[in-house]
Structure formats: structure tokens, C-alpha cells
Amino acid sequence: MYGLFETEFGTPMIRATEKLKAVLADESAVEQLRVEPGLPMLSVERVAYTYGDRPVELRRAVYLTSNHHYHNELS
């Protein structure tokens, strides 16, 4: 996706920050992911920046970690 930003819009991503937090499944997660209310989940919020420290992407997601783990490799 970052390649698309750069080639189509001329916006290179030079860095990103992420915040991870343990959360419980809320009404939205129950409906969209079909999980039990209150199920432990991992919330990840990422902000990607271009030159001049301008934010160009905000991504929010929740992950089920009972059978999987969060892995992130940035280069």
C-alpha cells in the first residue's frame, strides 16, 4: 500500500508509529468478527508519516490473539 501512495500520489512514507493495547471485544467487534462480548483482543493504532512529520495514514485494527500473534516487520 505504501508503494501505491508513493507511485500514485508522490507521497513517500518515511516512518510510522504504533500503539498496542489490550482491549475487550466491544459491540462492533462482536457484530463484525462474530466473537463473544468481552473477549480479550489486541488493539493496534498506526500513524504513518511523510517528510515534514506530516501524518498521511491512520490505521486502527483489532486482532484476536487466541490462535495468532501480532508480528510487525518494517523496513
Secondary structure as UniProt FT lines:
FT   HELIX           2..9
FT   STRAND          15..24
FT   HELIX           27..33
FT   TURN            37..38
FT   STRAND          40..50
FT   HELIX           51..53
FT   STRAND          54..63
//
